[in-house]
Amino acid sequence: MSARTPFVVANWKMNKTATEAEAFVAGFRGLLPAPPPGVDLAIAPPFPALERTGRALAGSGVGLAAQDVHAEQKGAYTGEVAASMLADLGVAFCLVGHSERRRDRHETEEQFARKMKRLVEAGIAPLYCVGETLEQRDRGETDAVLADQLTALDLFGPDLPPGFVLAYEPVWAIGTGRAATPEMAQAAHRHLRTLLSRRAGAVAAEAVRVLYGGSVTPANARELFSQPDIDGGLVGGASLNPADFAALAEAAAAATAAPGS
């Protein structure tokens, strides 16, 4: 049995006002007053909802996460948010490198490295997202793409950022309803852990939680989370409903408790 604590993170993307986020948390806490034993949970709302979501989550055991951060500490960057600002709100985790940032903002591994450095300086754990497109998978390039994306860790030398979490999100499965099979996801997760081992050593690599993201639902979560190298999920659409998010938390608990997990 893995010693890694399963982790399920809700990535709300550009959904929910602060008022809607507060109502979600109230509904969720009514269904699940605390995370299931042995499972960690976090919610990443849009920036305007961070403070009220954090207040609503107080005492729940559910962590607060952010969806992005700027690579500079402060300055004339209109519309951007610094790591210190997130830390002041009680943010514990922050997404970096989501495929939508790569696609829409053309952000690079060098930028992701700088973002992770700022997060570490502010005491926030980076949750770094990697994954291949359908065209890359069809060309047999998945392993090479993942290796290239992990070069964002070069800035940290042989070490990994404190609290580092990795998320494998095949781009072709995000929001499409087409999840990777458990076997496909497990193979990618195992490859990522091997790459981390070459970089930071086997002990450090085995301690990293690697989450799966891409059309995770209450119906497929338990089978995905039962794979030996899948430590939970970074969930989009299915995290927008309190009952579904509670079901995902329970699926993580059930997968952990299952024989052979």
Secondary structure, 3 states (H helix, E strand, C coil): CCCCCCEEEEECCCCCCHHHHHHHHHHHHHHCCCCCCCCEEEEECCHHHHHHHHHHHCCCCCEEEECCCCCCCCCCCCCCCCHHHHHHCCCCEEEECCHHHHHHHCCCHHHHHHHHHHHHHCCCEEEEEECCCHHHHHCCCHHHHHHHHHHHHHHHCCCCCCCCEEEECCHHHCCCCCCCCHHHHHHHHHHHHHHHHHHHCHHHHHHCEEEECCCCCCCCHHHHHCCCCCCEEEECHHHCCHHHHHHHHHHHHHHHHCCCC
